[in-house]
C-alpha cells in the first residue's frame, strides 16, 4: 500500500505575469475555483488523518500570487478558522510580493521558495514580463524584505545558453544579498553549443574554487546542495546512496510518496510539471478530487520507471558519473526524451561537470 497523499502542490493558475524563456508551464487562462481549492483541503485532510500526517499545501502556478485575493488568502483564513492543522508554503517569482502579503504569510507560518535567476543581466533576459520589460527592478527592493522574514530562503535559478556567462556573478550577488543557499540546473530543453557550455563550466569551477578556498579558511560559503551532495558521494557509501536515490520509491514525481500535484480543474498528477502538459492520457495522471487517487495508476507509473535502469540518451558507457547519477528528474526525462528513465544529454553533461568540480575540490581538501 502506497502512502496516502497528504501534501500537494496546489496549482491555482496556469497564468503568469512573466514570460520566462524556459518555463515548463503552458500558460493559459485556467484558474482554480475556491470550491475546487476547498475540495483539495478536504481531500488532503482526510488522507492526513488516516495516515497521521500534518497536511500541507504549496501554492504553485504559473504565478500563484495572481490568485492571492481571490483564493489564497481567503482559503488560508478559512482553514485556520476551522482549526485545521495545515502547513502552507508558496513558490513565487516574487514580483507580486508586498509587505502586507509577506507579513500575512509569516503570521500563518508559510515557507517560501523564490524563483529568480540572479543579477540584472540574467534576470531581465531570462524572466521578462509579457511585452519584454525586465523584472529585476521589480525584485530589487523585495529581496531584502524576503530575506528579513525568511533568512533561510533558497534561490532557485535556471541556467540557459544566452545568459549563463553571468552565473558566477549571480552566485556572488546572491551571497552578498544574504542568501545562504542556491539551486541551479541548466535548461535541458534547449541546445547548448560549445561556447555556452564553456561559460557554464567556467562559472561552476569558479564556485568550486570559492568553496574550497572558504573551506580552507574555515569560513562559510553560500551552499549549492547538488554540488555538496556530489562532494559527499565521492566519499564512502556514495554509490549506495546514489543507487537508493534512483529507486522509484525514493524519487519525487512518481506518485510513490505522500506528495502530488492538483491542477486547476481538480485533476491529480504525480508531478506539477505535468499539470499543464498532461490530461487523463498522461502516465503522470493518477486521479482527481472527485473520484480519488488510483493506486493502480501510481504503481503503473513507478513500474514504467523501474522497468529498466536509468541511462543517458547516448548510453552510460564510459561515463565517470554512471554510478553516482541520481537518474535525473523523471518528469523532465519524459518531456525531453519521451521516456521516464532516459536522461536528456544536457543533464548527463551537467552531472559530469559537477563531478569534475567536486573532484577538484576534494583534491584541494585532501591536500
Secondary structure, DSSP 8 states (H G I E B T S, - for coil): ------EEEEE-BS--SB--TT--S---S-B--HHHHHHHHHHHHHHHHHHT---EEEEESS-GGGGIIIIIHHHHHHHHHTT---EEEEEE-STT--HHHHHHHHHTT-EEEEE---SHHHHHHHS-BTTS--SHHHHHHHHHHHHHH-TT-EEEEEE-TTTGGGHHHHHHHHHHHT-SEEEEEE-TTS---HHHHHHHHHHHHHHHHHHHHHHHTT----EEHHHHHHHHHTSTTHHHHHHHHHSGGGSTTSS-SSEEEE-TTSEEESSGGGSSS--TTSTTEEEETTTEE-HHHHHHHHHHHHTS--EETT--TT-TTTTT-----HHHHHHHHSSTTEE-HHHHHHHHHHHHHHHHHHHHHH-
